[in-house]
Amino acid sequence: MTFSQSRCFLLVTGGCGFIGSAFIRWVLANQKVRVVNLDALTYAAQPEALVGVRGAAAMALCRAISMMPVK
């Protein structure tokens, strides 16, 4: 099975943060999986930390919107 046929996906929550983006870069450099990055993109998010991997076929960025009420 080639990488493009791989069915192995890794879901990373908070992947636009400091630790999450470092983890995604490491995974894409060292593992043969596809990454789904689920992030709320709030004040702490740094999407520019993934500039080198954004748009890569191995990663998808999905914006999460919280439906929980803020107290």
C-alpha positions in Angstrom: 0.0 0.0 0.0 1.4 3.4 -0.9 1.1 6.5 1.2 -1.5 8.0 -1.1 -3.6 4.9 -0.5 -3.1 4.9 3.2 -6.2 4.8 5.4 -4.4 5.8 8.5 -5.4 9.3 9.8 -4.3 11.0 12.9 -6.6 13.5 14.5 -4.8 16.3 16.3 -6.8 18.8 18.3 -5.2 22.2 18.9 -2.7 21.7 16.1 -2.2 25.4 15.5 -0.8 25.9 19.0 2.8 25.8 20.0 3.0 22.1 21.0 0.4 20.9 18.5 2.1 22.5 15.5 5.5 21.0 16.6 3.8 17.6 16.9 2.3 17.8 13.5 5.6 18.8 11.9 7.3 15.9 13.6 4.6 13.4 12.6 4.6 14.5 8.9 8.4 14.3 8.8 8.7 10.9 10.5 5.5 8.9 10.0 3.4 7.8 7.0 0.0 9.0 8.1 -2.3 11.8 7.1 -3.1 14.4 9.7 -6.4 16.2 10.4 -5.8 19.3 12.5 -8.9 20.3 14.4 -8.4 23.8 16.0 -10.8 26.5 17.2 -8.3 29.2 15.9 -8.8 31.3 19.0 -6.4 34.0 20.3 -3.7 31.4 21.1 -3.7 29.8 17.7 -0.7 30.4 15.4 -1.6 29.0 12.0 1.6 30.5 10.6 3.5 27.9 12.6 2.3 25.4 10.0 3.2 27.4 6.9 5.6 24.7 5.7 3.0 21.9 5.8 -0.2 23.8 5.1 -1.5 22.8 1.7 0.3 19.5 1.8 -1.7 16.6 0.7 -1.0 14.9 4.0 -2.6 17.5 6.2 -6.1 19.1 6.5 -6.9 22.0 8.7 -10.5 22.1 10.1 -11.8 25.0 12.1 -13.8 23.9 15.2 -16.6 26.1 16.4 -17.6 25.5 20.0 -21.4 25.5 20.5 -21.0 25.4 24.3 -22.3 28.6 26.1 -19.8 30.8 27.8 -20.6 31.4 31.4 
